[in-house]
Amino acid sequence: MKGHARTTTTTRSKNGLIRDRVVAGAFALALLVAGCAGGARAQDVSEAPEDYRIDKDECVFDDKPEMLLEAAQNASGNFSTLVEALDAVPELKPIFEDKKEKLTVMAPTDEAFETFFEDFNTSREALLRDPDLIKLLLSYHVVPSVVPYSDMESALKPLFMTRVGSLFMTTSVPGAALTLTRVKPEGRDEHVIRIAGYASAAYVSRDTVWACNGLINPINYVLVPRRATVTRPDLRVADNGTEPEDGEGR
């Protein structure tokens, strides 16, 4: 997959990565519509509907007291690899346990990680031994705002109908962005949201997991930023790997 990257301005530490304590909070959620006829106009889909809160000192929902990390741990084992990765970089864990940090995590499932490891010629053990790579990958999957599936779909529907363009979401990885499109995969009866990074893409599941300080949107593949392919040249699609653009599953 070729460049879905867009240049953004972020707060960086000396090693070029986002500061550990602000891996998600240092970048703004910006969604742009890329017009087919040239030019672009801004479209803000970060404003929360009235049925949930984004106040710093309150939970998103009163009946969702769990923080994001705990919610991931309790999600029927679907995110055990993601939790293991966070355990390998404990300095990042407080961000996911802070009520004031309202976040959206585009969370690869365990199956997504297994397919990624096979396709990209690596392993769970290799990832867990590489905290810098973990920080880079995690920063590519976290949005510092509450953006449920319904909000993304509401923003994408009119664009899909009018063929205006796609939505681009800035990330905390310098010079990178994610692309959101609404597609209807072959063999499916309904449209889904496709989220594309530099070297891979995934489908976003509707099975949102809500937490006190945000939500988890499950995705069926690991998103890989360009920086990861540059700093880890061995992280590449294996000779017998499958085409990773959309992963497998739903």
C-alpha positions as CSV (number, residue, x, y, z in Angstrom):
1,M,0.0,0.0,0.0
2,K,1.4,3.4,-1.0
3,G,1.4,6.6,1.0
4,H,-1.5,7.4,3.1
5,A,0.8,9.7,5.2
6,R,0.2,13.3,5.7
7,T,2.6,15.7,7.5
8,T,1.5,16.9,10.9
9,T,3.1,18.9,13.7
10,T,3.5,17.0,17.0
11,T,5.3,17.3,20.3
12,R,8.3,15.0,20.2
13,S,10.9,13.8,22.7
14,K,14.6,13.7,21.9
15,N,14.4,10.3,20.2
16,G,11.6,11.5,17.9
17,L,8.8,9.6,19.6
18,I,6.0,11.2,21.4
19,R,6.6,11.8,25.1
20,D,5.6,8.8,27.0
21,R,3.1,10.6,29.2
22,V,1.4,12.3,26.3
23,V,1.5,9.6,23.7
24,A,-2.1,10.3,22.8
25,G,-2.7,13.8,24.2
26,A,0.0,15.6,22.2
27,F,-1.8,15.6,18.9
28,A,-5.1,17.0,17.9
29,L,-7.9,15.1,16.2
30,A,-8.2,16.6,12.8
31,L,-10.4,15.2,10.1
32,L,-10.1,16.6,6.6
33,V,-12.2,15.9,3.5
34,A,-10.0,15.5,0.4
35,G,-12.1,16.8,-2.5
36,C,-12.0,15.0,-5.8
37,A,-12.0,18.3,-7.7
38,G,-9.1,19.7,-5.8
39,G,-9.0,21.8,-2.6
40,A,-10.2,20.6,0.8
41,R,-12.6,21.6,3.5
42,A,-12.5,20.8,7.2
43,Q,-15.1,18.6,8.7
44,D,-15.2,18.2,12.5
45,V,-16.5,14.9,13.7
46,S,-14.9,15.1,17.1
47,E,-17.8,16.8,18.8
48,A,-19.5,14.3,21.1
49,P,-23.3,13.7,20.8
50,E,-25.4,14.5,23.8
51,D,-25.6,10.9,25.0
52,Y,-22.1,10.7,26.4
53,R,-19.8,13.1,28.2
54,I,-16.2,14.2,27.5
55,D,-15.7,16.3,30.6
56,K,-12.3,15.7,32.1
57,D,-13.5,14.8,35.6
58,E,-16.4,12.6,34.7
59,C,-16.7,9.2,33.2
60,V,-18.1,9.0,29.6
61,F,-21.0,7.0,31.0
62,D,-22.0,6.7,34.7
63,D,-22.4,3.0,34.4
64,K,-18.9,2.5,32.8
65,P,-16.5,2.9,35.7
66,E,-13.7,0.8,34.2
67,M,-10.7,2.6,32.8
68,L,-9.5,1.7,29.3
69,L,-6.8,-0.7,30.5
70,E,-9.2,-2.6,32.7
71,A,-11.8,-2.7,30.0
72,A,-9.3,-4.2,27.6
73,Q,-8.2,-6.8,30.2
74,N,-11.9,-7.8,30.8
75,A,-12.9,-7.9,27.1
76,S,-13.3,-11.7,26.9
77,G,-9.6,-12.2,26.1
78,N,-9.8,-10.4,22.8
79,F,-7.0,-7.9,23.6
80,S,-4.5,-10.0,25.6
81,T,-1.7,-9.3,23.2
82,L,-2.4,-5.5,23.3
83,V,-2.4,-5.7,27.1
84,E,0.9,-7.6,27.1
85,A,2.4,-5.0,24.9
86,L,1.3,-2.3,27.4
87,D,2.7,-4.3,30.3
88,A,6.1,-4.3,28.4
89,V,6.2,-0.5,28.6
90,P,4.7,0.3,32.0
91,E,5.5,4.0,31.7
92,L,2.6,4.2,29.2
93,K,0.0,2.5,31.3
94,P,-1.0,5.5,33.4
95,I,-2.3,7.3,30.3
96,F,-4.9,4.5,29.8
97,E,-5.9,4.8,33.5
98,D,-6.4,8.5,33.7
99,K,-10.0,9.8,33.8
100,K,-8.9,13.1,32.4
101,E,-7.5,11.6,29.2
102,K,-10.5,10.8,27.0
103,L,-9.2,8.4,24.3
104,T,-10.3,6.2,21.5
105,V,-8.1,3.1,21.0
106,M,-8.2,1.5,17.6
107,A,-7.4,-1.9,19.1
108,P,-6.1,-4.9,17.1
109,T,-7.6,-8.1,18.4
110,D,-5.5,-11.1,19.3
111,E,-6.4,-12.7,16.0
112,A,-5.3,-9.4,14.2
113,F,-1.9,-9.6,16.0
114,E,-1.4,-13.2,15.0
115,T,-2.0,-12.5,11.4
116,F,0.2,-9.4,11.5
117,F,3.1,-11.5,13.1
118,E,2.8,-14.1,10.3
119,D,2.5,-11.5,7.5
120,F,5.3,-9.3,8.7
121,N,7.8,-12.0,9.4
122,T,8.0,-11.3,13.2
123,S,6.6,-12.7,16.4
124,R,4.9,-11.8,19.7
125,E,8.2,-12.4,21.5
126,A,10.1,-10.1,19.2
127,L,7.5,-7.3,19.7
128,L,7.5,-7.6,23.5
129,R,11.3,-7.3,23.5
130,D,11.2,-4.1,21.6
131,P,9.7,-1.3,23.7
132,D,10.5,1.4,21.2
133,L,8.5,-0.4,18.5
134,I,5.6,-0.9,20.9
135,K,5.5,2.8,21.7
136,L,5.5,3.6,18.0
137,L,2.8,1.1,17.1
138,L,0.6,2.1,20.1
139,S,0.9,5.8,19.3
140,Y,-0.5,5.0,15.8
141,H,-3.6,3.4,17.3
142,V,-4.7,6.0,19.8
143,V,-6.9,9.1,19.2
144,P,-7.1,11.8,21.9
145,S,-10.9,12.2,21.7
146,V,-14.1,10.1,21.9
147,V,-14.8,8.9,18.4
148,P,-17.2,5.9,18.4
149,Y,-18.0,3.9,15.2
150,S,-21.3,5.8,14.9
151,D,-19.6,9.2,14.7
152,M,-17.2,7.9,12.0
153,E,-20.0,6.4,10.0
154,S,-22.1,9.6,10.3
155,A,-19.2,11.6,8.9
156,L,-18.4,9.2,6.1
157,K,-22.0,8.4,4.8
158,P,-22.5,11.7,3.0
159,L,-19.0,11.5,1.5
160,F,-19.7,8.0,0.2
161,M,-22.9,9.1,-1.4
162,T,-21.5,12.1,-3.1
163,R,-18.1,10.6,-3.8
164,V,-16.4,13.7,-2.3
165,G,-13.5,11.9,-0.7
166,S,-12.1,10.3,2.4
167,L,-11.4,11.4,5.9
168,F,-7.8,11.8,7.1
169,M,-7.0,11.5,10.8
170,T,-3.7,12.9,12.1
171,T,-1.7,10.7,14.4
172,S,1.1,11.1,17.0
173,V,3.6,9.5,14.6
174,P,5.5,12.4,12.9
175,G,4.5,12.8,9.3
176,A,1.8,10.1,9.4
177,A,-1.9,9.9,9.2
178,L,-4.7,7.3,9.0
179,T,-7.3,7.3,6.2
180,L,-11.0,6.5,6.9
181,T,-13.3,5.3,4.1
182,R,-16.7,3.6,4.0
183,V,-16.6,0.4,1.9
184,K,-18.6,-2.6,1.0
185,P,-16.3,-5.6,0.9
186,E,-17.0,-8.4,-1.5
187,G,-19.4,-11.0,-0.1
188,R,-20.8,-8.6,2.6
189,D,-24.3,-7.2,2.9
190,E,-23.4,-4.0,4.6
191,H,-20.8,-1.2,4.5
192,V,-18.0,-1.1,6.9
193,I,-15.4,1.5,7.9
194,R,-11.9,0.8,6.6
195,I,-8.9,2.5,8.4
196,A,-5.7,2.6,6.5
197,G,-2.2,3.3,7.7
198,Y,1.1,3.5,5.7
199,A,1.8,-0.2,5.3
200,S,-1.5,-1.9,6.3
201,A,-5.2,-1.4,6.8
202,A,-8.0,-2.9,8.8
203,Y,-11.8,-3.0,9.1
204,V,-13.3,-1.3,12.2
205,S,-15.7,-3.5,14.2
206,R,-19.0,-2.2,15.4
207,D,-18.5,-4.0,18.7
208,T,-17.4,-0.9,20.7
209,V,-16.1,-1.4,24.2
210,W,-16.9,1.6,26.4
211,A,-14.8,2.7,29.4
212,C,-14.8,5.5,31.8
213,N,-12.1,7.4,30.0
214,G,-13.0,6.6,26.4
215,L,-13.7,3.6,24.2
216,I,-12.1,0.7,22.3
217,N,-12.9,0.2,18.6
218,P,-11.7,-3.3,17.7
219,I,-9.9,-3.6,14.4
220,N,-8.9,-6.8,12.5
221,Y,-5.3,-5.9,11.6
222,V,-2.3,-4.0,13.1
223,L,-1.7,-0.6,11.5
224,V,1.9,0.0,10.6
225,P,3.3,3.5,10.2
226,R,6.1,4.3,7.7
227,R,8.5,5.1,10.6
228,A,8.3,1.5,11.7
229,T,9.3,0.2,8.3
230,V,12.3,2.6,8.3
231,T,13.6,2.1,11.8
232,R,12.9,-1.7,11.7
233,P,13.8,-2.7,8.1
234,D,13.3,-6.3,9.0
235,L,9.7,-5.5,9.7
236,R,8.3,-6.3,6.2
237,V,5.8,-8.6,4.6
238,A,7.2,-12.1,4.5
239,D,7.7,-13.8,1.2
240,N,4.8,-16.1,1.9
241,G,2.8,-13.4,3.7
242,T,-0.8,-12.6,2.7
243,E,-1.8,-9.2,1.3
244,P,-2.2,-7.2,4.6
245,E,-4.4,-4.4,3.3
246,D,-7.6,-5.4,5.0
247,G,-6.5,-8.4,7.1
248,E,-9.0,-11.2,7.5
249,G,-12.2,-11.6,9.5
250,R,-14.8,-8.9,9.9
